[in-house]
């Protein structure tokens, strides 16, 4: 591509500066809150995804921002666990949904609970509550969307109290503790649940509706959780729908649906790049997000929605950058859908990651070079010692191949695994900070480097729920939680009228 003249680059910066100068604080109460988590979406994933977005939209060399990168508030999140330098998704979910840092591998329990300590997880001191519960207690609707199993670590932190993230079903849970799938239906009255994971929810004698088989991990306690959920909703006078494929999902009319349970796969949903888009397949994360909001926003008191792009993480674990990055694009589409369905004046949208990965971008490729390709510009004095070409994307560890000559290898193929420095079954998470992007009421509170569990407290404060409910109410007429934004404006009008009539 032709390089921009100096004045054009200056104009780009000036336009960005002018936009920044126009940003004002939104101190309204957040009627609605939506939290997006790109599981494993560290900053290298965002950067590489942005380049991929440019190349997918025929803007090679350009780097158009993701929808969430245009948000006015940006901060950093320190993701470490209570007991580990590098975090896992269970304890990070506990941090950003429950507001407390926890031990590695535990879900919805305090740091007093060590992993696998069943008895400690059942105590009052051990259990935590989440923003799902805080919002429900305030009369709001609540829901979550994930491309993982609905019983997986991240979404489970919103409703379960478990000393081990792996206790998803009756075949895994320690004796004396309740499995995560049962807690999903017992602990929080969700209005929307969408994701994969039928295998932990179906009864042992039930056949999966899509695979026509029974899975070894199905329930052995005799509980028909789907039937229980339907009956509970119907007894409450609500119109509830259970769906398991895209065709059924598409047929759901949000206008006359109060509750929606969508279980679209026995385990995790598909990577977006491989998703079956027919009626027999799966809805996209953007489609699920849009429909979830359309159902939830019918509540006059508002809603809280959690959305997880889970398979970014899974792609990285397998050193499959192509699968991971296309799921970054699909998460961005979900954020864009949420922006279309809500109003910035009363809806706080937060986008972040739970942790990063040991994933990087290397070399000095040209601006137009395929992000999945070999580095195309390698001067003689910058060549590797072995003189062989190398990919722009790489992993510090994982199942990717050892160093090899890639001259005749199609590194853009979906099944190509980027090389890893240390061979192991899965790549590990990375310990560096991740970004927080926010817009809407109180989004300016994300302004620097924060502890990850701070996210839950800001969302609670913005929407006046949980431990911040009383404090927020006491300050409702101040600039920190000013109702729907009219309180302070009304005071100004009254003052002007008083001055006018006293003349």
C-alpha positions as CSV (number, residue, x, y, z in Angstrom):
1,X,0.0,0.0,0.0
2,X,1.1,3.6,-0.5
3,X,2.3,5.3,2.6
4,X,0.3,8.2,4.0
5,X,1.8,11.6,3.5
6,X,3.0,13.3,6.7
7,X,-0.1,15.6,6.8
8,X,-2.5,12.6,6.5
9,X,-0.9,10.9,9.5
10,X,-1.1,14.2,11.4
11,X,-4.7,14.5,10.5
12,X,-5.4,11.0,11.8
13,X,-3.9,12.0,15.2
14,X,-5.7,15.3,15.3
15,X,-9.0,13.6,14.7
16,X,-8.3,11.2,17.5
17,X,-7.3,14.0,19.8
18,X,-10.5,16.0,19.0
19,X,-12.6,12.9,19.7
20,X,-10.9,12.4,23.0
21,X,-11.5,16.0,24.0
22,X,-15.2,15.5,23.5
23,X,-15.5,12.6,25.9
24,X,-17.6,13.4,29.0
25,X,-18.3,11.3,32.1
26,X,-21.6,9.4,32.1
27,X,-22.6,9.3,35.8
28,X,-26.1,7.8,35.2
29,X,-27.2,4.7,37.0
30,X,-26.7,1.7,34.7
31,X,-30.1,0.2,34.2
32,X,-28.4,-2.6,32.2
33,X,-24.9,-4.1,32.4
34,X,-23.3,-6.4,29.9
35,X,-19.9,-8.0,30.5
36,X,-18.0,-9.6,27.6
37,X,-15.1,-11.8,28.3
38,X,-12.8,-13.1,25.6
39,X,-11.4,-16.1,27.3
40,X,-7.7,-16.0,26.7
41,X,-7.9,-12.8,24.7
42,X,-4.7,-11.1,25.7
43,X,-3.4,-8.0,23.9
44,X,-1.5,-10.0,21.2
45,X,-4.8,-11.7,20.4
46,X,-6.5,-8.4,20.0
47,X,-3.7,-7.0,17.8
48,X,-3.5,-10.1,15.6
49,X,-7.3,-10.2,15.4
50,X,-7.4,-6.6,14.3
51,X,-4.9,-7.3,11.5
52,X,-7.0,-10.3,10.5
53,X,-10.1,-8.1,10.5
54,X,-8.4,-5.7,8.1
55,X,-7.3,-8.5,5.8
56,X,-10.8,-10.1,5.9
57,X,-12.4,-6.7,4.8
58,X,-9.9,-6.1,2.1
59,X,-8.1,-3.4,4.0
60,X,-4.7,-5.0,4.0
61,X,-2.1,-2.8,5.7
62,X,-4.8,-0.9,7.6
63,X,-5.9,-1.7,11.1
64,X,-9.5,-0.7,11.7
65,X,-10.4,-0.8,15.4
66,X,-12.7,-3.5,16.8
67,X,-16.0,-2.1,18.1
68,X,-14.9,-2.3,21.7
69,X,-11.6,-0.6,21.0
70,X,-13.6,2.6,20.2
71,X,-14.9,2.7,23.8
72,X,-13.9,5.8,25.7
73,X,-12.6,4.1,28.8
74,X,-9.7,1.7,28.8
75,X,-7.7,0.2,31.7
76,X,-5.6,-2.9,32.6
77,X,-6.6,-5.9,34.7
78,X,-4.1,-7.8,36.9
79,X,-5.3,-11.3,36.5
80,X,-3.2,-13.3,39.0
81,X,-5.0,-15.7,41.4
82,X,-4.9,-15.7,45.2
83,X,-2.3,-18.4,45.0
84,X,-0.8,-18.4,41.5
85,X,1.1,-15.9,39.4
86,X,-0.6,-17.2,36.3
87,X,-4.4,-17.4,36.4
88,X,-6.9,-20.1,35.5
89,X,-10.4,-19.4,34.2
90,X,-12.3,-20.6,37.3
91,X,-10.6,-18.2,39.7
92,X,-10.6,-15.3,37.3
93,X,-14.4,-15.9,36.7
94,X,-14.8,-15.7,40.5
95,X,-12.9,-12.4,40.5
96,X,-14.8,-10.5,37.8
97,X,-18.2,-11.9,38.7
98,X,-18.0,-12.2,42.5
99,X,-15.5,-9.5,43.3
100,X,-13.0,-11.6,45.2
101,X,-9.7,-13.2,44.1
102,X,-9.8,-17.0,44.7
103,X,-7.5,-20.0,44.6
104,X,-6.6,-21.7,41.3
105,X,-9.2,-24.1,40.1
106,X,-12.0,-23.0,42.5
107,X,-15.3,-21.5,41.5
108,X,-17.4,-19.0,43.5
109,X,-15.7,-19.6,46.8
110,X,-13.4,-17.5,49.0
111,X,-9.6,-17.8,49.3
112,X,-10.3,-19.8,52.5
113,X,-11.4,-22.7,50.3
114,X,-8.5,-24.8,48.9
115,X,-9.0,-26.8,45.7
116,X,-11.0,-30.0,46.2
117,X,-12.0,-29.0,49.8
118,X,-15.6,-30.0,49.5
119,X,-16.6,-29.3,53.1
120,X,-15.1,-25.8,53.1
121,X,-17.0,-24.9,50.0
122,X,-20.3,-25.5,51.7
123,X,-19.7,-23.1,54.6
124,X,-21.0,-19.6,54.9
125,X,-17.4,-18.3,55.0
126,X,-16.5,-20.2,51.9
127,X,-19.4,-19.3,49.6
128,X,-19.5,-16.2,47.5
129,X,-22.4,-14.6,45.6
130,X,-22.1,-13.1,42.1
131,X,-23.4,-10.0,40.3
132,X,-26.0,-12.4,38.8
133,X,-27.5,-12.8,42.3
134,X,-27.0,-9.2,43.2
135,X,-28.9,-8.1,40.1
136,X,-31.7,-10.7,40.5
137,X,-32.2,-9.6,44.1
138,X,-32.7,-6.0,42.7
139,X,-35.5,-7.2,40.5
140,X,-33.4,-7.3,37.3
141,X,-33.4,-10.1,34.7
142,X,-30.2,-12.1,34.4
143,X,-28.6,-14.3,31.8
144,X,-25.4,-15.6,30.2
145,X,-24.2,-16.7,26.8
146,X,-21.1,-18.8,26.3
147,X,-19.6,-20.8,23.5
148,X,-18.2,-23.3,26.1
149,X,-20.3,-25.7,28.1
150,X,-22.7,-23.8,30.3
151,X,-21.1,-25.7,33.3
152,X,-17.6,-24.6,32.3
153,X,-15.4,-22.5,34.6
154,X,-16.2,-19.0,33.4
155,X,-20.0,-19.1,33.4
156,X,-20.1,-21.3,36.5
157,X,-18.5,-18.6,38.6
158,X,-21.7,-16.7,38.2
159,X,-23.9,-19.3,40.0
160,X,-21.8,-22.1,41.6
161,X,-19.9,-22.6,44.8
162,X,-17.4,-25.4,44.0
163,X,-14.0,-26.3,45.3
164,X,-13.1,-27.8,41.9
165,X,-14.0,-26.5,38.4
166,X,-14.1,-30.1,37.2
167,X,-17.1,-31.1,39.3
168,X,-19.4,-30.3,36.4
169,X,-21.7,-33.3,36.7
170,X,-22.7,-36.2,39.0
171,X,-20.0,-38.5,37.6
172,X,-17.2,-36.1,38.6
173,X,-18.3,-34.3,41.8
174,X,-16.9,-35.2,45.2
175,X,-19.2,-37.1,47.5
176,X,-21.1,-34.7,49.7
177,X,-21.0,-31.8,47.3
178,X,-23.5,-30.7,44.7
179,X,-22.3,-30.8,41.0
180,X,-22.1,-27.6,39.0
181,X,-24.9,-28.5,36.6
182,X,-27.3,-28.9,39.5
183,X,-26.2,-25.6,40.9
184,X,-26.9,-23.9,37.6
185,X,-30.6,-24.7,38.0
186,X,-30.8,-24.5,41.8
187,X,-28.8,-21.4,42.8
188,X,-29.8,-18.6,40.4
189,X,-33.1,-18.1,38.6
190,X,-31.7,-17.3,35.2
191,X,-33.9,-15.8,32.5
192,X,-31.5,-16.8,29.7
193,X,-29.0,-19.6,29.5
194,X,-27.2,-20.4,26.2
195,X,-24.2,-22.4,25.3
196,X,-23.0,-26.0,25.0
197,X,-22.8,-28.8,27.6
198,X,-25.8,-31.1,27.3
199,X,-23.8,-34.0,28.5
200,X,-23.8,-32.9,32.2
201,X,-27.5,-32.0,32.1
202,X,-29.2,-34.9,30.3
203,X,-30.3,-37.9,32.4
204,X,-28.4,-41.1,32.2
205,X,-31.2,-42.8,30.3
206,X,-31.8,-40.0,27.8
207,X,-30.6,-39.9,24.2
208,X,-28.9,-36.7,23.0
209,X,-31.3,-35.1,20.6
210,X,-28.6,-34.4,18.0
211,X,-26.1,-37.3,18.3
212,X,-28.8,-39.9,19.1
213,X,-26.4,-41.4,21.6
214,X,-25.9,-41.4,25.3
215,X,-22.8,-39.8,26.8
216,X,-20.8,-41.3,29.7
217,X,-21.0,-38.1,31.7
218,X,-24.8,-37.9,31.8
219,X,-26.6,-37.5,35.2
220,X,-26.9,-40.4,37.5
221,X,-29.1,-38.8,40.2
222,X,-32.4,-39.2,38.4
223,X,-32.9,-35.5,38.0
224,X,-34.3,-34.2,34.7
225,X,-33.0,-30.7,35.0
226,X,-34.5,-29.5,31.7
227,X,-37.9,-30.7,32.7
228,X,-37.5,-29.1,36.1
229,X,-36.5,-25.8,34.5
230,X,-39.5,-25.8,32.3
231,X,-41.9,-26.6,35.1
232,X,-40.4,-23.9,37.4
233,X,-40.8,-21.3,34.7
234,X,-44.3,-22.3,33.8
235,X,-45.4,-22.4,37.5
236,X,-44.1,-18.8,37.7
237,X,-46.4,-17.9,34.8
238,X,-43.5,-17.4,32.3
239,X,-43.4,-18.5,28.7
240,X,-40.2,-20.6,28.5
241,X,-38.5,-22.2,25.5
242,X,-35.8,-24.9,25.4
243,X,-33.9,-25.2,22.1
244,X,-30.9,-27.3,20.9
245,X,-30.2,-26.2,17.4
246,X,-30.1,-23.0,15.2
247,X,-33.5,-23.7,13.6
248,X,-35.3,-23.9,16.9
249,X,-33.3,-20.8,18.1
250,X,-34.3,-18.8,15.1
251,X,-37.9,-19.6,15.6
252,X,-37.9,-18.2,19.2
253,X,-39.7,-14.8,19.2
254,X,-38.2,-12.6,22.0
255,X,-41.4,-10.5,22.1
256,X,-43.4,-13.4,23.7
257,X,-40.6,-15.4,25.3
258,X,-39.7,-14.7,29.0
259,X,-37.1,-17.4,29.5
260,X,-34.8,-19.2,27.1
261,X,-32.6,-22.3,27.6
262,X,-30.4,-23.1,24.7
263,X,-28.0,-26.1,24.8
264,X,-26.4,-26.4,21.4
265,X,-23.9,-29.1,21.8
266,X,-23.0,-32.1,24.0
267,X,-19.8,-30.4,25.0
268,X,-18.4,-27.0,23.8
269,X,-19.9,-25.3,20.8
270,X,-18.0,-25.2,17.6
271,X,-15.3,-22.7,16.6
272,X,-16.9,-20.0,14.6
273,X,-14.7,-20.8,11.6
274,X,-16.2,-24.4,11.6
275,X,-19.7,-23.6,12.8
276,X,-22.6,-25.3,10.9
277,X,-24.8,-22.3,10.0
278,X,-27.8,-24.4,8.8
279,X,-30.9,-25.0,10.9
280,X,-29.4,-28.2,12.3
281,X,-26.3,-26.3,13.4
282,X,-25.5,-23.6,16.0
283,X,-26.3,-19.9,16.3
284,X,-23.3,-17.5,16.4
285,X,-22.3,-15.7,19.6
286,X,-23.6,-12.5,18.1
287,X,-27.0,-14.0,17.3
288,X,-27.2,-15.4,20.9
289,X,-26.2,-12.1,22.4
290,X,-28.8,-10.2,20.4
291,X,-31.6,-12.5,21.2
292,X,-30.6,-12.6,24.9
293,X,-30.7,-8.8,25.1
294,X,-34.1,-8.7,23.3
295,X,-35.5,-11.0,25.9
296,X,-33.9,-9.5,29.0
297,X,-34.5,-5.8,28.2
298,X,-38.3,-6.3,28.5
299,X,-37.8,-6.0,32.2
300,X,-38.4,-2.3,33.2
301,X,-35.8,-2.7,36.0
302,X,-33.1,-3.7,33.6
303,X,-30.7,-6.7,33.3
304,X,-27.3,-8.1,33.7
305,X,-25.9,-10.3,30.9
306,X,-22.6,-12.2,30.8
307,X,-21.2,-13.2,27.4
308,X,-18.1,-15.4,27.0
309,X,-16.2,-16.0,23.8
310,X,-14.7,-19.2,25.2
311,X,-13.2,-20.8,22.2
312,X,-10.5,-18.2,21.8
313,X,-8.9,-19.9,24.8
314,X,-9.3,-23.4,23.3
315,X,-7.7,-22.4,20.0
316,X,-4.7,-21.0,21.8
317,X,-4.4,-24.1,24.0
318,X,-4.0,-26.1,20.8
319,X,-1.6,-23.7,19.2
320,X,-4.3,-23.1,16.6
321,X,-4.1,-19.3,16.0
322,X,-6.5,-19.3,13.1
323,X,-9.3,-20.8,15.1
324,X,-8.6,-18.6,18.1
325,X,-8.4,-15.3,16.1
326,X,-11.6,-15.9,14.1
327,X,-13.3,-16.3,17.4
328,X,-11.9,-12.9,18.4
329,X,-13.7,-11.6,15.3
330,X,-16.9,-13.3,16.3
331,X,-16.8,-11.8,19.8
332,X,-16.4,-8.4,18.3
333,X,-19.5,-9.0,16.2
334,X,-21.3,-9.9,19.5
335,X,-20.2,-6.6,21.1
336,X,-21.4,-4.7,18.0
337,X,-24.8,-6.4,18.3
338,X,-25.0,-5.4,21.9
339,X,-24.3,-1.8,21.0
340,X,-27.1,-1.8,18.5
341,X,-29.6,-3.3,21.0
342,X,-28.8,-0.9,23.8
343,X,-28.4,2.8,24.7
344,X,-25.1,4.0,25.9
345,X,-27.0,6.4,28.3
346,X,-28.3,3.6,30.5
347,X,-26.2,0.5,29.6
348,X,-22.7,-0.2,30.8
349,X,-20.8,-2.5,28.5
350,X,-17.5,-3.9,29.7
351,X,-15.2,-6.0,27.5
352,X,-12.1,-7.7,28.9
353,X,-10.3,-11.1,29.1
354,X,-9.9,-13.4,32.0
355,X,-6.2,-14.0,31.2
356,X,-3.8,-14.1,28.3
357,X,-1.8,-16.8,26.6
358,X,1.9,-17.4,25.8
359,X,1.1,-16.2,22.2
360,X,3.1,-13.6,20.3
361,X,3.7,-11.7,17.1
362,X,7.2,-11.8,15.8
363,X,9.6,-10.4,13.1
364,X,9.1,-7.3,11.0
365,X,6.7,-8.4,8.2
366,X,5.3,-5.9,5.8
367,X,1.9,-4.2,6.6
368,X,0.3,-6.3,3.9
369,X,1.7,-9.7,4.9
370,X,-0.9,-12.4,5.7
371,X,-1.1,-12.6,9.5
372,X,-1.0,-16.4,9.3
373,X,1.9,-16.4,6.8
374,X,5.7,-16.5,7.0
375,X,7.5,-13.3,7.8
376,X,8.1,-11.8,4.3
377,X,10.9,-9.3,5.0
378,X,14.0,-10.9,6.6
379,X,17.2,-9.0,5.9
380,X,20.4,-11.0,5.9
381,X,21.5,-9.7,9.2
382,X,18.1,-10.6,10.8
383,X,17.8,-14.2,9.6
384,X,17.6,-17.0,12.2
385,X,20.8,-18.9,12.9
386,X,19.3,-21.9,11.0
387,X,18.4,-19.6,8.0
388,X,14.9,-21.1,7.8
389,X,11.7,-19.0,7.4
390,X,9.4,-18.5,10.4
391,X,5.8,-17.5,11.0
392,X,4.6,-14.2,12.3
393,X,2.6,-15.9,15.0
394,X,4.1,-18.3,17.6
395,X,3.6,-19.8,21.0
396,X,5.9,-20.1,24.0
397,X,4.7,-23.6,24.7
398,X,2.1,-26.1,23.7
399,X,1.6,-29.0,21.2
400,X,2.8,-27.1,18.1
401,X,5.7,-28.6,16.1
402,X,9.4,-28.2,16.7
403,X,11.3,-25.8,14.5
404,X,11.2,-27.0,10.9
405,X,11.6,-25.8,7.4
406,X,8.2,-24.2,6.5
407,X,9.2,-23.2,2.9
408,X,6.6,-25.4,1.3
409,X,4.1,-25.6,4.2
410,X,0.7,-23.9,4.0
411,X,0.8,-22.0,7.3
412,X,-2.6,-20.4,6.5
413,X,-4.4,-23.8,6.7
414,X,-6.9,-24.1,9.5
415,X,-5.1,-27.2,10.9
416,X,-1.7,-25.7,10.9
417,X,-0.3,-25.4,14.4
418,X,2.1,-22.5,15.0
419,X,5.5,-23.6,16.4
420,X,6.0,-23.7,20.2
421,X,9.1,-23.1,22.2
422,X,8.4,-25.9,24.7
423,X,6.5,-29.0,23.5
424,X,3.6,-30.0,25.9
425,X,0.0,-31.2,25.7
426,X,-1.5,-27.7,25.9
427,X,-0.1,-24.2,25.8
428,X,-0.4,-22.4,29.1
429,X,-2.0,-19.2,30.0
430,X,0.1,-16.0,30.1
431,X,0.4,-14.0,33.3
432,X,0.6,-10.4,31.8
433,X,-2.2,-7.9,32.4
434,X,-5.1,-7.8,30.0
435,X,-7.1,-4.8,28.7
436,X,-10.5,-3.6,30.0
437,X,-12.7,-1.6,27.6
438,X,-15.8,0.1,28.8
439,X,-18.6,2.5,27.7
440,X,-21.8,3.7,29.4
441,X,-22.6,4.7,33.0
442,X,-19.6,4.9,35.3
443,X,-17.3,3.5,32.6
444,X,-14.7,6.2,33.5
445,X,-14.0,4.2,36.7
446,X,-11.9,1.9,34.5
447,X,-9.0,4.4,34.2
448,X,-5.7,2.7,35.1
449,X,-4.2,-0.6,36.3
450,X,-6.8,-2.5,38.4
451,X,-7.1,-5.7,40.2
452,X,-9.3,-8.1,38.2
453,X,-11.9,-8.4,40.9
454,X,-12.4,-4.6,40.8
455,X,-14.5,-5.2,37.6
456,X,-17.3,-6.8,39.6
457,X,-17.4,-3.9,42.1
458,X,-17.6,-1.2,39.3
459,X,-20.4,-3.1,37.7
460,X,-22.2,-3.4,41.0
461,X,-21.7,0.3,41.8
462,X,-22.8,1.4,38.4
463,X,-26.0,-0.5,38.5
464,X,-26.7,0.0,42.3
465,X,-26.7,-3.7,43.2
466,X,-25.0,-5.9,45.8
467,X,-22.9,-4.3,48.5
468,X,-22.9,-1.0,46.6
469,X,-26.7,-0.7,46.5
470,X,-27.1,1.4,49.7
471,X,-24.1,3.6,49.0
472,X,-25.2,4.3,45.5
473,X,-28.8,5.2,46.7
474,X,-27.4,7.6,49.3
475,X,-25.6,9.5,46.5
476,X,-28.3,9.4,43.9
477,X,-28.6,13.2,43.7
478,X,-24.8,13.7,43.4
479,X,-22.7,13.4,40.4
480,X,-21.8,9.8,41.2
481,X,-24.9,7.8,40.5
482,X,-27.3,10.4,39.3
483,X,-30.3,8.3,38.5
484,X,-31.2,8.5,34.8
485,X,-29.1,11.5,34.3
486,X,-31.9,14.0,34.8
487,X,-31.5,14.7,38.5
488,X,-28.6,17.1,38.2
489,X,-30.1,18.7,35.1
490,X,-33.4,19.2,36.9
491,X,-31.6,20.9,39.8
492,X,-29.9,23.3,37.4
493,X,-33.3,24.2,35.8
494,X,-34.9,24.8,39.2
495,X,-32.0,27.1,40.2
496,X,-32.3,29.2,37.0
497,X,-36.1,29.6,37.4
498,X,-35.6,30.6,41.1
499,X,-33.1,33.3,40.0
500,X,-35.4,34.5,37.3
501,X,-38.5,34.8,39.5
502,X,-36.6,36.5,42.3
503,X,-35.4,39.3,40.2
